[in-house]
Amino acid sequence: MRNIVVLDAPSNLGLRPPAPGTVPGCHKLAGALREQRIVQSLGAPPLS
């Protein structure tokens, strides 16, 4: 059986630079996926 681990590692590699003073959209991706319960859907254990 495989252990599944979910890492939050946003990267803007290959994307255009964001406008000055704004947060890149990729920075928000990990939180958006977690809000959609991606960790539970994959069957990864919660952080202890």
C-alpha positions, 0 to 999 in steps of 0.5 A: 500500500502506498502512502500519499502525502500532499505538499503545498508548493506553489510555483509561478514558473512559466507564468507572467509576473503578477502586477506590482503589489498583487499576490500571484494566483498560484499562491492561492491554489493550495488553499483552494484545493484544500477547501475542496477537500483534495487531501481527503479525496486522495486518502492522505492522512491529516497532519498530526 
